[in-house]
């Protein structure tokens, strides 16, 4: 309701009053919007307040976040592994706690080095350290997927991994045994 209106309603009449609320993009869940509806009656030269209703409209948080991984593919020997960072960017209106989920990937073992939950202020980034190793004897291109969910929204990031071949050396040993006769001793 942008301006006060006189609707000239008769007693016991009903009407619908439209209300539009514009929420600023900088608003957060700590903000509210208060709306007051008043009814007055004019009697002669005076106006008398009949009833006043106050409504408080709570502003919900704006949820917006994204994940990012290393800028280039990771290359490492499978059993050596690599530790790297996965970042979450909170572009929402409120501070939030985000949890990183490591999706299973055949041929890879990935674990969180840091805690799963990070608290991130609006406009800031949170960081997880993760370590990925490959199964012994594997080589080639792999993809490790991470996801984060918050307030019903989920986002993913895909990290390209190249497991390097480890050269193998085969060493064959031959064992030769010689049997020598025992020295004989005589007693005199």
Secondary structure, DSSP 8 states (H G I E B T S, - for coil): --S-------TT------------TT--TT-EEEEEEEEEEEETTEEEEEEEEEEEEE------EEEE--SS-EEEETTT-EEEEEEEEE-SSS-EEEEEEE---TTEEEEESS-SEEEE-TT-EEEEEEEEEE-TT--EEEEEEEEEEETTEEEEEEEEEEEE------------------------
